[in-house]
Amino acid sequence: MACPTALATGVLTASGTDLLLTDDTGTPDDVVWPDGYSVRRDGEALVLVNRFGFVMAREGDRIDVGGGVMTDDRFHGCGDVVVRVAASQALSP
């Protein structure tokens, strides 16, 4: 299956044991993370890890991920997740 060409951009927001992608309007979207990516707890925060177990993003980070909305009304990511603004940078003066 080919990768859809849409781009989702937003801030990672915790919802239970998963991370949602909240867009600029404040609307949270459920995401099926790209193959090999998963969500896990790191201390008090949830993080997104890649297929090698490296933390790629954390709650509060602004990210981009390619993909598209499928018939289940969820955004299915594919390719790599790119962190645009880390939460720690967003808080800096």
C-alpha positions as CSV (number, residue, x, y, z in Angstrom):
1,M,0.0,0.0,0.0
2,A,1.3,3.4,-0.9
3,C,1.7,6.2,1.6
4,P,-0.9,8.9,1.4
5,T,0.5,12.4,0.8
6,A,-1.2,14.4,3.5
7,L,0.8,16.0,6.3
8,A,-0.4,16.2,9.9
9,T,1.1,18.9,12.1
10,G,0.3,19.5,15.7
11,V,1.3,19.1,19.4
12,L,1.5,15.7,21.0
13,T,-1.2,15.4,23.7
14,A,-1.6,12.6,26.2
15,S,-4.9,10.7,26.3
16,G,-4.8,7.8,28.7
17,T,-1.9,5.6,27.5
18,D,-1.7,7.1,24.0
19,L,-0.6,10.3,22.3
20,L,-3.0,12.3,20.2
21,L,-2.0,15.0,17.7
22,T,-3.7,18.3,18.6
23,D,-3.9,20.7,15.6
24,D,-3.8,24.5,15.7
25,T,-7.6,24.7,16.2
26,G,-7.3,22.6,19.4
27,T,-8.8,19.5,17.9
28,P,-7.2,16.3,19.0
29,D,-6.8,13.6,16.3
30,D,-6.3,9.9,16.9
31,V,-3.2,8.7,15.1
32,V,-2.1,5.3,14.0
33,W,1.7,5.8,14.3
34,P,4.0,4.8,11.4
35,D,5.2,1.2,11.3
36,G,7.8,0.6,14.1
37,Y,6.7,3.6,16.1
38,S,5.0,3.2,19.5
39,V,4.0,5.1,22.6
40,R,5.5,4.3,26.0
41,R,5.7,6.0,29.4
42,D,8.9,7.7,30.4
43,G,8.6,8.7,34.0
44,E,5.5,11.0,34.2
45,A,5.3,11.7,30.5
46,L,4.4,9.7,27.4
47,V,6.9,9.5,24.6
48,L,6.9,8.3,21.0
49,V,9.7,5.9,20.2
50,N,10.9,4.6,16.8
51,R,11.5,1.0,15.7
52,F,15.0,1.1,17.4
53,G,13.6,2.2,20.7
54,F,14.9,5.7,20.5
55,V,12.7,8.5,21.9
56,M,11.7,10.6,18.9
57,A,9.2,13.0,20.6
58,R,7.5,13.8,23.9
59,E,4.2,15.1,25.1
60,G,4.1,18.8,24.2
61,D,6.4,18.5,21.2
62,R,5.2,20.0,17.9
63,I,5.6,17.4,15.2
64,D,4.9,16.7,11.5
65,V,4.0,13.2,10.2
66,G,3.0,12.2,6.7
67,G,0.1,9.9,6.0
68,G,-3.6,10.3,5.6
69,V,-7.1,9.7,7.1
70,M,-8.4,6.2,6.3
71,T,-11.8,4.7,6.3
72,D,-11.7,4.3,10.1
73,D,-11.5,8.1,10.5
74,R,-8.0,7.9,12.0
75,F,-4.9,9.5,10.6
76,H,-2.5,6.7,9.6
77,G,1.1,7.9,9.6
78,C,3.8,6.6,7.4
79,G,7.5,7.5,7.0
80,D,9.3,9.4,9.8
81,V,8.0,11.7,12.5
82,V,9.8,15.1,12.5
83,V,9.9,17.2,15.6
84,R,9.5,20.9,14.7
85,V,9.5,22.3,18.2
86,A,10.4,20.5,21.4
87,A,8.3,21.3,24.4
88,S,11.4,22.5,26.2
89,Q,12.2,24.9,23.4
90,A,8.6,26.2,23.3
91,L,8.9,27.3,27.0
92,S,12.2,29.1,26.5
93,P,12.0,32.9,26.4
